[in-house]
């Protein structure tokens, strides 16, 4: 009987601890969902963030660096993965975490650092999806978006915003497109919002279907934004017939994210991403 009790105790401990998968928070790691790819679309690229060799994003991504305001008067300095003891883009146990840090000693004149990372590959048309939990607090501005591979000028070449979230407006996510005729500077951008209750505490799946006829955005498979091609063969209204690449970034402040200031208590601000996937229609 003693041996049976010891065996049962060991089995219970195994099931509760040693045999459980560890995620970023030390809890059991849930299986990643299948997502909401449309029927007839096949996976052509993904990052499940399961590369644990060095704890950093691999060469599927390149990082923009600098503190030039990025057209939005943003104060953060974007760095490439690590600065000193601060890591702005970490991969651990199937999760990417982009972290904005407040520095005690400024770097190149900036006292905030974060990450703006981009896929090396680009695609023309497809279904693009991310599952993520966004940071909260006044001043945070998390985004999942797309820019043209052969970018020359904005807004002529276009921009696709799959998901944007500003912390001063909790539980509201936004999708948009920008073109020469339709953009936020002119006040003519094409955009829509949708409530995402608890977006700062739980994961949502943000998706976008881009075809030659229309761009459509979703949350957990529910459509809430669409922009149709007018088929006028006019780049001013539809520049979305060239390859675009994906972008993930966490900005702090700026013209939109900082409308109500920057709360000093938001740091370190964390943007957690379970996966990024790209699907294209089978030929």
C-alpha positions as CSV (number, residue, x, y, z in Angstrom):
1,X,0.0,0.0,0.0
2,X,2.9,2.4,0.8
3,X,4.4,1.9,-2.6
4,X,1.0,2.5,-4.3
5,X,0.5,5.8,-2.3
6,X,4.0,6.9,-3.3
7,X,3.3,6.2,-6.9
8,X,0.0,8.0,-6.8
9,X,1.6,11.0,-5.2
10,X,4.3,11.2,-7.8
11,X,1.8,10.8,-10.5
12,X,-0.3,13.7,-9.1
13,X,2.8,15.9,-8.7
14,X,3.8,15.2,-12.3
15,X,0.4,16.1,-13.6
16,X,0.4,19.4,-11.7
17,X,3.9,20.6,-12.2
18,X,6.7,18.7,-14.0
19,X,4.6,17.3,-16.8
20,X,2.9,20.7,-17.4
21,X,4.1,23.0,-20.1
22,X,5.5,26.3,-18.8
23,X,4.4,29.5,-20.5
24,X,5.8,33.0,-20.1
25,X,4.0,33.4,-16.7
26,X,4.9,30.0,-15.4
27,X,1.4,28.5,-15.9
28,X,0.3,25.6,-18.1
29,X,0.7,26.7,-21.7
30,X,-2.6,26.4,-23.6
31,X,-2.6,24.9,-27.1
32,X,-2.6,27.5,-29.8
33,X,-6.0,27.8,-31.6
34,X,-6.3,27.0,-35.3
35,X,-7.4,30.5,-36.1
36,X,-9.9,31.7,-38.7
37,X,-8.4,31.3,-42.1
38,X,-11.0,31.2,-44.9
39,X,-11.8,28.0,-46.6
40,X,-9.5,27.4,-49.6
41,X,-6.5,29.3,-48.0
42,X,-3.3,27.5,-47.0
43,X,-0.6,28.5,-44.6
44,X,2.4,29.9,-46.4
45,X,4.3,31.5,-43.6
46,X,4.2,31.7,-39.8
47,X,6.1,32.4,-36.6
48,X,4.8,30.4,-33.6
49,X,7.6,31.9,-31.5
50,X,8.8,28.5,-30.4
51,X,12.5,29.2,-31.2
52,X,14.1,29.2,-27.8
53,X,17.8,29.0,-28.8
54,X,18.6,32.5,-27.7
55,X,15.3,33.9,-26.5
56,X,15.2,36.5,-29.3
57,X,13.2,36.8,-32.5
58,X,14.9,35.0,-35.3
59,X,15.9,36.1,-38.8
60,X,12.3,36.1,-40.1
61,X,12.2,39.6,-38.8
62,X,14.2,42.8,-39.2
63,X,14.1,45.8,-36.8
64,X,13.8,49.4,-37.5
65,X,15.8,51.6,-35.2
66,X,16.0,55.2,-34.2
67,X,14.0,58.0,-32.5
68,X,12.9,60.2,-35.4
69,X,9.3,60.5,-34.2
70,X,8.1,58.2,-37.0
71,X,5.7,60.8,-38.4
72,X,3.7,60.8,-35.2
73,X,6.0,62.7,-32.7
74,X,6.6,59.4,-30.8
75,X,9.2,59.8,-28.1
76,X,10.5,56.3,-27.9
77,X,13.8,55.0,-29.4
78,X,13.3,51.7,-31.3
79,X,16.2,49.3,-30.8
80,X,17.1,46.0,-32.3
81,X,16.0,43.4,-29.7
82,X,18.4,44.3,-26.8
83,X,20.0,47.3,-25.2
84,X,22.2,46.6,-22.2
85,X,20.1,44.8,-19.7
86,X,16.8,45.7,-21.3
87,X,15.2,43.3,-23.9
88,X,12.5,44.9,-26.0
89,X,11.7,41.7,-28.1
90,X,11.8,38.4,-26.3
91,X,10.8,34.9,-27.4
92,X,10.0,32.4,-24.6
93,X,7.8,29.3,-24.5
94,X,5.9,30.0,-27.6
95,X,5.3,33.7,-27.0
96,X,6.8,36.9,-28.3
97,X,6.8,39.8,-25.8
98,X,7.5,43.3,-27.1
99,X,8.3,45.5,-24.1
100,X,8.6,49.3,-23.8
101,X,11.1,50.2,-21.0
102,X,11.6,53.6,-19.3
103,X,15.3,54.2,-18.9
104,X,17.1,55.8,-16.0
105,X,19.9,56.8,-18.3
106,X,18.7,58.1,-21.7
107,X,19.8,56.4,-24.9
108,X,20.6,58.8,-27.8
109,X,18.4,61.5,-26.0
110,X,15.4,59.2,-25.5
111,X,14.4,57.8,-22.1
112,X,11.9,55.2,-23.5
113,X,12.9,52.2,-25.7
114,X,10.7,49.7,-27.6
115,X,10.6,47.5,-30.7
116,X,9.3,47.9,-34.3
117,X,9.8,44.6,-36.1
118,X,9.0,43.7,-39.6
119,X,8.8,40.5,-41.7
120,X,11.6,39.9,-44.2
121,X,9.1,38.3,-46.5
122,X,6.2,40.2,-48.2
123,X,3.0,39.1,-49.9
124,X,0.4,40.2,-52.4
125,X,-3.1,39.3,-51.2
126,X,-3.9,36.7,-48.5
127,X,-5.2,36.3,-45.0
128,X,-3.1,37.6,-42.2
129,X,-3.6,36.8,-38.6
130,X,-2.2,37.5,-35.1
131,X,-3.3,36.3,-31.7
132,X,-2.2,38.8,-29.0
133,X,-2.8,40.5,-25.7
134,X,-2.3,44.3,-25.8
135,X,-0.8,46.6,-23.2
136,X,-3.0,49.1,-21.3
137,X,-2.5,52.5,-19.7
138,X,-2.4,56.0,-21.1
139,X,0.4,56.4,-23.6
140,X,0.6,52.8,-25.0
141,X,0.0,52.3,-28.7
142,X,0.2,48.7,-30.0
143,X,-0.1,47.9,-33.6
144,X,-0.2,45.0,-36.2
145,X,0.0,46.5,-39.7
146,X,1.4,46.3,-43.2
147,X,3.5,48.5,-45.5
148,X,4.5,48.1,-49.1
149,X,7.7,46.3,-49.9
150,X,8.7,48.9,-52.5
151,X,7.8,51.9,-50.4
152,X,8.5,55.3,-51.8
153,X,6.1,57.8,-50.3
154,X,3.2,57.9,-47.8
155,X,0.3,57.9,-48.2
156,X,0.5,57.3,-52.0
157,X,1.9,53.8,-51.6
158,X,-0.7,52.8,-49.1
159,X,-0.9,51.5,-45.5
160,X,-3.0,48.7,-44.0
161,X,-3.7,48.7,-40.3
162,X,-4.9,45.3,-39.2
163,X,-5.1,46.2,-35.5
164,X,-4.3,49.4,-33.5
165,X,-4.9,49.8,-29.8
166,X,-4.4,53.0,-27.8
167,X,-4.4,52.5,-24.0
168,X,-6.3,55.6,-23.1
169,X,-9.3,54.0,-24.9
170,X,-9.6,50.6,-23.2
171,X,-11.3,47.6,-24.8
172,X,-11.6,49.3,-28.3
173,X,-9.6,48.0,-31.3
174,X,-9.4,49.7,-34.7
175,X,-8.6,48.7,-38.3
176,X,-7.9,51.2,-41.1
177,X,-6.5,51.7,-44.6
178,X,-4.6,54.8,-45.8
179,X,-4.2,56.0,-49.4
180,X,-3.5,59.3,-51.1
181,X,-7.2,60.1,-51.1
182,X,-8.1,58.5,-47.9
183,X,-5.8,59.1,-44.9
184,X,-5.9,60.3,-41.3
185,X,-3.9,63.5,-42.0
186,X,-6.7,64.7,-44.4
187,X,-9.4,63.3,-42.1
188,X,-10.6,61.0,-44.8
189,X,-9.2,57.6,-43.7
190,X,-11.3,54.6,-44.0
191,X,-11.6,53.0,-40.6
192,X,-13.8,51.2,-38.1
193,X,-13.6,50.2,-34.4
194,X,-14.9,47.3,-32.4
195,X,-15.2,46.6,-28.7
196,X,-12.8,43.9,-27.5
197,X,-13.7,43.4,-23.8
198,X,-10.7,42.6,-21.7
199,X,-8.2,43.0,-24.5
200,X,-5.5,43.9,-22.0
201,X,-6.1,40.8,-20.0
202,X,-6.8,38.1,-22.5
203,X,-5.9,37.1,-26.1
204,X,-7.9,38.0,-29.1
205,X,-7.3,36.9,-32.7
206,X,-6.9,39.8,-35.2
207,X,-7.2,38.9,-38.8
208,X,-7.3,40.6,-42.2
209,X,-8.4,39.3,-45.6
210,X,-6.9,41.1,-48.6
211,X,-8.0,40.3,-52.1
212,X,-7.9,42.1,-55.4
213,X,-11.5,43.3,-54.7
214,X,-11.6,44.1,-51.0
215,X,-9.8,44.4,-47.6
216,X,-11.7,43.1,-44.6
217,X,-10.7,43.1,-40.9
218,X,-11.9,40.7,-38.2
219,X,-11.7,40.0,-34.5
220,X,-12.1,36.4,-33.5
221,X,-13.5,35.7,-37.0
222,X,-16.1,38.5,-36.8
223,X,-16.0,41.0,-39.6
224,X,-16.1,44.7,-38.5
225,X,-14.3,46.7,-41.3
226,X,-14.2,46.5,-45.1
227,X,-12.8,48.7,-47.9
228,X,-13.7,47.8,-51.4
229,X,-11.6,48.3,-54.5
230,X,-13.3,50.9,-56.8
231,X,-11.5,49.2,-59.8
232,X,-10.8,52.7,-61.2
233,X,-7.1,51.7,-61.8
234,X,-6.2,54.8,-59.7
235,X,-3.3,54.4,-57.2
236,X,-4.7,57.4,-55.2
237,X,-7.7,55.2,-54.1
238,X,-6.3,51.7,-54.4
239,X,-2.6,51.2,-54.1
240,X,-3.1,47.7,-52.8
241,X,-1.9,45.7,-55.8
242,X,1.7,45.3,-54.7
243,X,3.5,43.1,-52.1
244,X,3.2,44.3,-48.5
245,X,5.1,43.1,-45.4
246,X,3.9,42.8,-41.8
247,X,4.8,45.0,-38.9
248,X,4.6,44.6,-35.1
249,X,5.4,47.5,-32.9
250,X,4.7,49.1,-29.5
251,X,4.8,52.9,-29.6
252,X,4.5,55.2,-26.6
253,X,2.8,58.5,-26.8
254,X,2.7,60.4,-30.1
255,X,0.0,62.3,-31.9
256,X,-2.6,59.5,-31.2
257,X,-1.3,57.3,-28.5
258,X,-0.3,60.3,-26.3
259,X,-3.5,62.3,-26.7
260,X,-4.2,62.0,-23.0
261,X,-0.5,62.0,-22.0
262,X,1.8,59.1,-20.9
263,X,1.2,57.5,-17.5
264,X,4.6,56.9,-15.9
265,X,3.2,53.8,-14.2
266,X,2.7,51.9,-17.5
267,X,6.3,50.7,-17.6
268,X,7.4,48.1,-18.4
269,X,4.5,47.9,-21.0
270,X,4.1,44.5,-22.6
271,X,2.6,43.5,-25.9
272,X,2.3,39.7,-26.0
273,X,1.9,37.8,-29.2
274,X,1.2,34.0,-29.5
275,X,1.6,33.8,-33.2
276,X,1.6,35.5,-36.6
277,X,0.4,33.6,-39.6
278,X,0.0,34.2,-43.3
279,X,-2.4,32.2,-45.6
280,X,-2.9,32.5,-49.3
281,X,-5.5,31.0,-51.6
282,X,-4.6,27.7,-53.1
283,X,-4.0,28.0,-56.9
